[in-house]
Amino acid sequence: MPETAERLSPQALHDLRCHPSGTTANLGPGWIIYHMHRQRRLTDNRALAAAVAAAKGHRRPLLIIETLPCTGPWRARRHHHFAIQGMQDTTRRLARRLALRYLAAVETKAGQLARLWRRMADLGALLVSDQAPGQPSNDDEDQARQAFLRAGRPILGIDDQGLLPLRLLDKACPSAAVFRRHLHRQARAACCDLPPAEPLAGLRLPPIPADEIAELVRRNPPLAWAAEHLSTPDQALSRLPIDQGIAAVDLPGGESAAQRCLERFLDHGLGRYDQRNHPDQAVCSGLSPYLRWGHIGTTTILRRILATVPDWDPLRLPERGGARQGFWPLPATHEAFLDQLLTWRELGQQAMARMPGFTCYGGLPAWARAGLEARRHDPRPALYSPDRLEAADTDDPLWNAAQRQLRGEGIIHNYLRMLWGKNLLLWSTDPAAAYDLLVDLNNRYALDGCDPNSWSGIGWCFGLFDHPWPARPIYGPVRCMTSASTRRKLRLDEYLQRWGADG
């Protein structure tokens, strides 16, 4: 493990991202198989680039399999619909590429993907997989790895979670300020180690015969479901064993939609990002669902923003940094956004990888838990059941509006999301129960739920990555936010008109 204070070279950072199991020097017979499940896109994708390099180097066919399990917590129609739209988009984007095959796999019963991966281990010479070291893997990722390991096939895991590799640090950072110093220390090298923007450009590989693909699809239900229903999935989605009560929303999923969202933000929001806390200004990026599902990557966004700098050269970045502003050669609004994208987002990723109990109430700072527990018996303005909170049935119109936006759009305005989370402490005498309810509401309804950055936002509402404040009733030393102060500070008329009782 490298020392955290050491400034690394681009090659050293690159090496930290690669996680081989077995040798790839002399591959056995079979295809190169890329398991697309964290980074679901065709551009700025390090794992896809590694799969392409392996296929070229060994002159093998390349098969991309994108999977969507039906098991595990918080599997809902809303999330499946968004992910399947991404599969549709990838299918369209690869329609004319004859040098590789792409298959979508949608599990309809528990255990189907495990059986599929056992079959793929027989056909594959090498598995290349999205990997997030130290972060929880899903059953599907584990099943793929175990199948290839049992078959004696090599695996190449690639970490493409952010600008910095997850293995860079040996422990979690306690705050954004600490992580920002690490980020700035490595920024020169990291910006010299961006993934290929178009890893499929000019690709020529041996083809996989169509009859072999057809037989593979016919014999494996997840592949057969996608082949039959991917173009018109709505009715078939209703029969999947997932939470059907969390309805799909209008926000389209997929890489093309993510890139359109980015272009809108660059044209209309980035230059006004200093107004981001005001819901009526509508300047937030809207990119968090696409980042969570891997439909866009950090480096794609970073490239587009840095492209606004004439003759951009990472070697011109300062040797020292650490401040929120003044490091990147950009306007203040652009720097503020990059701080959210790089510092805060990757702080959560590193915490997921390095902080024990990161996703649990018990993983919060001891001072925060002790302070909240000491205030359990403070009088509450109201106590609401989980059902009433889920239904946005409180006496707080602003909180209700935020909850309605979450239910209706799968997102909440960034600033109001913090208020939405903290207010649960007001309405519960058990801070641990309030934490668990916030996790459940967020991960069931939010399209960016279960993302490390989403988890860190939940934790922040309870004191994570913050410092003790002067003690207040109910909150103790945890930072307090109130709907009354928020309404005084922010422009909310249009927001409340849309998401109020009649919205």
C-alpha positions in Angstrom: 0.0 0.0 0.0 1.6 3.3 -1.0 2.1 6.0 1.6 -0.8 8.5 1.4 1.6 11.5 1.4 3.5 10.3 -1.7 2.9 11.9 -5.0 2.6 9.1 -7.5 3.3 8.9 -11.3 0.5 8.3 -13.8 1.7 4.7 -14.3 1.7 4.1 -10.6 -1.9 5.3 -10.4 -2.8 3.2 -13.4 -1.3 0.1 -11.8 -3.4 0.7 -8.6 -6.5 0.3 -10.7 -5.7 -3.1 -12.1 -6.6 -6.2 -10.0 -5.5 -9.5 -11.8 -6.4 -12.9 -10.6 -4.3 -15.4 -12.6 -2.0 -14.8 -15.5 -3.1 -13.5 -18.9 0.2 -14.3 -20.6 -0.9 -17.5 -22.2 -4.7 -17.7 -22.4 -6.5 -20.9 -23.1 -9.1 -21.1 -25.8 -12.2 -18.9 -25.7 -13.6 -15.4 -25.9 -12.6 -12.3 -24.0 -15.7 -11.5 -21.9 -16.3 -8.1 -20.3 -18.8 -8.0 -17.5 -20.4 -4.6 -17.6 -22.2 -3.9 -14.3 -20.8 -0.9 -12.6 -19.7 1.2 -15.5 -22.5 0.8 -18.0 -21.2 2.9 -20.9 -19.0 2.6 -24.0 -16.9 5.8 -23.6 -14.3 6.7 -21.0 -14.5 3.2 -19.6 -11.2 1.7 -18.4 -12.5 -1.8 -18.0 -13.9 -1.8 -21.6 -10.5 -0.5 -22.8 -8.7 -3.3 -21.0 -11.0 -5.9 -22.5 -10.4 -4.4 -26.0 -6.7 -4.4 -25.4 -6.8 -8.1 -24.3 -8.9 -9.1 -27.3 -6.6 -7.3 -29.7 -3.4 -8.6 -28.1 -4.6 -12.2 -28.1 -6.7 -12.0 -31.3 -9.8 -13.2 -29.6 -13.5 -12.3 -30.0 -14.9 -9.9 -27.5 -18.3 -10.3 -25.8 -19.8 -7.7 -23.6 -22.4 -8.9 -21.1 -24.4 -6.3 -19.1 -26.3 -7.9 -16.3 -29.3 -6.8 -14.1 -30.0 -9.1 -11.1 -33.4 -9.4 -9.5 -32.1 -10.4 -6.0 -30.8 -8.1 -3.3 -32.2 -5.2 -1.4 -34.0 -2.3 -3.0 -34.6 -3.9 -6.4 -37.5 -1.9 -7.7 -39.3 -1.3 -10.9 -38.0 2.3 -11.0 -34.4 1.2 -10.9 -34.9 -1.7 -13.3 -36.7 0.6 -15.8 -33.8 3.1 -15.7 -31.2 0.4 -16.1 -33.0 -1.3 -18.9 -33.3 2.0 -20.8 -29.5 2.1 -20.6 -29.4 -1.4 -22.1 -31.6 -0.3 -24.9 -29.3 2.7 -25.5 -26.2 0.5 -25.6 -27.9 -1.9 -28.0 -28.6 1.0 -30.4 -25.1 2.4 -30.0 -23.5 -1.0 -30.9 -26.0 -1.9 -33.7 -23.5 -1.3 -36.5 -20.4 -2.6 -34.8 -19.6 -6.0 -36.2 -16.3 -6.4 -34.3 -17.9 -7.4 -31.0 -21.1 -8.8 -29.5 -23.2 -7.2 -26.8 -25.7 -9.2 -24.8 -28.1 -7.8 -22.1 -29.0 -10.3 -19.3 -32.0 -9.6 -17.1 -32.6 -12.1 -14.3 -36.2 -13.3 -13.8 -35.5 -15.8 -11.0 -32.9 -16.0 -8.3 -29.9 -18.2 -9.4 -30.2 -17.6 -13.2 -27.2 -15.4 -13.4 -25.1 -17.9 -11.4 -25.9 -20.5 -14.0 -25.2 -18.1 -16.8 -21.8 -17.3 -15.4 -20.9 -21.0 -15.1 -21.6 -21.4 -18.8 -19.6 -18.2 -19.6 -16.6 -19.6 -17.7 -16.7 -22.6 -20.2 -16.7 -20.2 -23.2 -14.4 -17.4 -21.9 -10.6 -17.3 -21.9 -10.6 -14.2 -19.7 -13.1 -12.3 -17.7 -12.6 -8.5 -17.5 -14.8 -6.9 -14.8 -15.7 -3.5 -13.3 -14.4 -3.7 -9.8 -14.5 -1.4 -6.8 -11.9 -2.7 -4.3 -13.1 -2.6 -0.7 -16.7 -1.8 -1.7 -19.5 -4.3 -1.4 -19.9 -6.4 -4.5 -23.3 -7.7 -5.5 -24.2 -11.4 -5.9 -23.9 -11.1 -9.6 -20.3 -9.9 -9.5 -19.3 -12.6 -7.0 -21.0 -15.3 -9.1 -19.1 -14.2 -12.2 -15.7 -14.2 -10.4 -16.3 -17.5 -8.6 -17.3 -19.2 -11.8 -14.2 -18.2 -13.6 -11.9 -19.0 -10.6 -13.4 -22.5 -10.3 -12.8 -23.0 -14.0 -9.2 -21.9 -13.7 -9.7 -18.9 -15.9 -8.0 -15.6 -15.3 -9.8 -12.4 -14.2 -8.8 -8.8 -14.6 -10.7 -6.4 -12.4 -10.5 -2.7 -13.2 -11.3 0.1 -10.8 -12.9 3.0 -12.6 -14.9 4.6 -9.8 -13.4 8.0 -10.0 -10.4 10.2 -10.9 -8.3 8.5 -8.1 -8.0 4.7 -7.6 -9.6 3.4 -4.5 -6.4 1.7 -3.4 -4.6 5.0 -3.2 -5.4 5.6 0.5 -4.9 3.1 3.3 -7.6 4.6 5.5 -10.7 6.7 5.1 -10.5 10.5 5.3 -12.4 12.1 8.2 -13.5 15.2 6.2 -13.6 16.7 2.7 -10.8 19.0 3.6 -8.4 16.1 4.3 -9.4 14.2 1.1 -9.1 17.4 -1.0 -5.4 17.6 -0.1 -4.9 14.0 -1.3 -6.8 14.8 -4.5 -4.8 17.9 -5.3 -1.5 16.1 -4.6 -2.3 13.5 -7.2 -4.3 15.6 -9.7 -1.4 16.2 -12.2 -0.7 12.4 -12.5 -4.4 11.5 -12.5 -5.2 13.9 -15.3 -2.4 12.3 -17.3 -4.0 8.9 -16.8 -7.5 9.4 -18.2 -9.0 6.4 -19.9 -9.3 6.3 -23.7 -12.3 8.4 -24.6 -13.4 6.0 -27.4 -12.1 2.5 -26.6 -14.0 1.0 -29.5 -12.7 3.3 -32.2 -11.4 1.4 -35.2 -11.9 -1.9 -33.6 -11.3 -5.0 -35.7 -11.6 -8.4 -34.0 -12.5 -12.0 -35.0 -16.3 -12.3 -34.9 -18.4 -14.6 -32.8 -20.6 -16.7 -35.2 -24.3 -15.6 -35.0 -25.4 -19.2 -34.5 -23.3 -19.5 -31.3 -24.8 -16.4 -29.9 -28.3 -17.5 -30.8 -27.7 -20.9 -29.0 -26.3 -19.1 -25.9 -29.3 -16.8 -25.8 -31.8 -19.7 -26.2 -30.3 -21.7 -23.4 -30.0 -18.9 -20.8 -33.3 -17.2 -19.5 -31.7 -13.9 -18.6 -30.4 -13.5 -22.1 -33.6 -14.8 -23.6 -35.7 -12.3 -21.6 -33.6 -9.4 -22.9 -33.7 -10.7 -26.5 -37.5 -10.9 -26.4 -38.5 -7.9 -24.2 -35.7 -5.3 -24.2 -37.3 -3.2 -26.9 -40.7 -3.1 -25.2 -40.1 -4.1 -21.6 -43.0 -2.5 -19.6 -45.4 -5.5 -19.5 -42.6 -8.0 -18.9 -41.2 -5.9 -16.1 -44.5 -6.3 -14.2 -43.7 -10.1 -13.9 -40.2 -9.7 -12.4 -39.8 -10.5 -8.7 -38.9 -6.9 -7.7 -40.7 -4.1 -5.8 -43.5 -3.2 -8.3 -44.8 -0.4 -6.0 -41.9 2.0 -6.8 -43.1 3.2 -10.2 -40.8 4.2 -13.0 -40.2 7.9 -13.6 -39.9 10.1 -16.7 -36.1 10.6 -16.4 -34.6 8.5 -19.2 -31.7 6.2 -18.5 -28.7 5.4 -20.7 -25.4 6.9 -21.9 -27.0 9.1 -24.6 -29.4 10.6 -22.0 -26.5 11.2 -19.6 -24.5 13.0 -22.3 -27.6 15.2 -23.1 -28.0 16.0 -19.4 -24.3 17.0 -19.3 -24.6 19.3 -22.3 -27.7 21.0 -20.8 -25.8 21.6 -17.6 -22.8 22.9 -19.3 -24.9 25.3 -21.4 -27.4 26.5 -18.8 -26.3 25.5 -15.3 -22.5 25.5 -14.8 -22.0 29.2 -15.3 -24.7 29.9 -12.6 -23.6 27.1 -10.2 -23.2 29.7 -7.4 -27.1 29.7 -7.4 -27.3 25.9 -6.9 -28.9 26.1 -3.5 -32.0 27.9 -4.8 -34.5 25.3 -6.1 -36.2 27.9 -8.3 -33.0 28.5 -10.2 -32.8 25.0 -11.6 -29.0 25.0 -12.0 -28.1 21.6 -10.5 -26.4 19.2 -12.8 -28.9 16.3 -12.5 -26.1 13.9 -13.2 -26.1 11.8 -10.0 -28.5 9.0 -11.3 -26.3 8.6 -14.4 -23.1 8.5 -12.3 -24.6 6.0 -9.9 -25.6 3.7 -12.8 -22.3 4.2 -14.7 -24.1 5.8 -17.7 -21.5 8.6 -17.5 -18.1 8.7 -15.8 -16.3 11.3 -13.8 -13.6 11.6 -16.5 -16.2 12.4 -19.3 -17.5 15.3 -17.2 -14.0 16.5 -16.3 -12.8 16.4 -19.9 -15.7 18.6 -21.0 -15.2 21.2 -18.3 -11.4 21.3 -18.8 -12.0 21.7 -22.5 -13.1 25.2 -21.8 -9.6 26.1 -20.7 -7.4 27.2 -23.7 -4.3 25.0 -24.1 -5.1 23.0 -21.0 -2.1 21.1 -19.7 -2.3 19.1 -16.4 1.4 19.9 -15.8 0.5 23.5 -15.2 -1.6 22.6 -12.1 0.0 23.9 -8.9 2.3 21.7 -6.9 0.4 22.4 -3.7 -3.3 22.6 -3.1 -6.0 21.8 -0.6 -8.2 24.9 -0.8 -11.7 24.7 -2.2 -10.9 27.4 -4.7 -7.8 28.4 -6.6 -6.5 25.0 -7.6 -8.1 24.4 -11.0 -7.6 27.1 -13.7 -11.3 27.7 -13.9 -14.0 30.2 -13.0 -15.3 29.9 -9.4 -18.6 28.3 -10.5 -16.7 25.6 -12.4 -14.4 24.9 -9.5 -17.3 24.7 -7.1 -18.9 22.0 -9.3 -15.6 20.1 -9.6 -15.3 20.1 -5.8 -18.7 18.3 -5.6 -17.8 15.9 -8.5 -14.3 15.0 -7.4 -13.9 15.8 -3.7 -17.3 15.0 -2.2 -18.1 12.2 -4.5 -14.8 10.4 -4.2 -14.7 11.0 -0.4 -17.8 8.8 -0.2 -16.2 6.2 -2.5 -13.1 6.0 -0.4 -15.1 5.9 2.8 -17.2 3.0 1.4 -13.9 1.2 0.7 -12.0 2.0 3.9 -14.5 2.9 6.7 -15.9 0.0 8.8 -19.6 0.3 9.2 -19.9 3.1 6.6 -23.5 2.2 5.7 -24.6 1.7 9.3 -25.7 4.0 12.1 -22.9 2.5 14.2 -20.3 3.7 11.7 -21.1 7.4 12.4 -18.6 9.4 14.5 -18.8 8.6 18.2 -19.4 12.2 19.1 -22.4 12.4 16.8 -24.0 9.2 18.1 -23.3 10.1 21.8 -24.8 13.5 21.3 -27.9 12.2 19.5 -28.5 9.5 22.1 -28.2 12.0 24.9 -31.1 14.0 23.4 -33.5 11.0 22.9 -35.8 12.4 25.6 -36.0 16.0 24.3 -39.5 17.0 23.4 -40.3 16.5 19.6 -42.5 18.9 17.6 -44.3 15.8 16.3 -43.8 12.0 15.9 -44.7 10.5 12.5 -45.0 6.9 11.5 -42.9 5.6 8.6 -46.1 5.2 6.5 -47.0 8.9 7.1 -43.5 10.0 6.2 -43.4 7.9 3.1 -46.7 9.4 2.0 -45.4 13.0 2.6 -48.1 13.5 5.3 -46.5 15.8 7.8 -47.2 19.3 9.0 -44.1 20.6 7.2 -45.0 21.7 3.7 -41.4 22.0 2.6 -40.4 18.5 3.8 -43.6 17.1 2.1 -42.6 18.8 -1.1 -39.1 17.3 -1.1 -40.6 13.8 -0.4 -43.1 14.3 -3.2 -40.3 15.2 -5.6 -38.5 12.0 -4.6 -41.5 9.9 -5.1 -42.4 11.6 -8.4 -39.0 12.1 -10.0 -36.6 9.8 -8.2 -34.5 12.8 -7.2 -34.5 15.6 -4.6 -33.0 19.0 -5.0 -29.5 18.8 -3.5 -29.9 21.4 -0.7 -33.3 20.2 0.2 -32.1 16.6 0.4 -30.0 17.6 3.4 -32.9 19.2 5.1 -35.1 16.2 4.2 -32.7 13.9 5.9 -32.0 15.9 9.0 -35.7 16.5 9.7 -36.2 12.8 10.4 -34.3 13.5 13.7 -37.0 15.9 14.7 -39.7 13.3 14.3 -38.2 10.3 16.0 -37.0 9.6 19.5 -34.6 6.9 18.2 -31.8 8.3 16.0 -30.8 4.8 14.9 -34.4 4.2 13.7 -34.4 7.6 11.9 -31.2 6.6 10.2 -32.6 3.3 9.0 -35.8 4.9 7.7 -33.8 7.5 5.8 -31.7 4.8 4.2 -34.8 2.9 3.2 -36.6 5.9 1.7 -33.5 7.0 -0.1 -32.5 3.7 -1.6 -36.0 2.6 -2.6 -37.1 5.9 -4.3 -33.9 7.7 -5.4 -32.4 6.7 -8.7 -28.9 7.4 -7.2 -29.7 5.3 -4.1 -27.1 2.8 -2.9 -24.3 4.9 -4.5 -21.4 5.6 -2.1 -22.0 9.3 -2.5 -25.7 8.8 -1.6 -24.6 6.9 1.5 -22.2 9.7 2.5 -25.0 12.2 2.1 -27.2 10.1 4.5 -24.3 9.9 7.0 -23.7 13.7 6.7 -27.2 14.4 8.0 -26.2 12.5 11.2 -22.7 14.1 11.6 -20.5 12.1 9.2 -17.6 14.2 7.6 -18.7 17.2 9.8 -17.5 18.5 13.1 -19.4 19.1 16.4 -21.5 22.2 16.6 -22.8 24.1 19.7 -25.4 21.7 21.3 -29.0 22.2 20.3 -32.2 20.4 21.5 -32.8 17.1 19.7 -29.7 17.5 17.4 -27.1 17.7 20.2 -23.8 18.6 18.5 -24.9 17.5 15.0 -25.4 20.4 12.6 -29.0 21.7 12.6 -31.1 22.6 9.6 -34.7 23.8 9.8 -37.4 24.3 7.3 -38.1 27.8 8.7 -34.5 29.0 8.1 -34.4 27.3 4.7 -37.5 29.1 3.6 -36.0 32.5 4.7 -32.8 31.9 2.8 -33.8 30.2 -0.5 -36.0 31.0 -3.4 -38.7 28.3 -3.2 -42.0 29.7 -4.6 -41.9 27.8 -7.9 -40.7 24.6 -6.2 -43.5 24.7 -3.6 -46.0 25.5 -6.3 -45.0 22.4 -8.2 -44.5 20.0 -5.3 -47.0 21.4 -2.8 -50.2 19.6 -1.7 -51.7 19.9 -5.1 -48.5 19.2 -7.0 
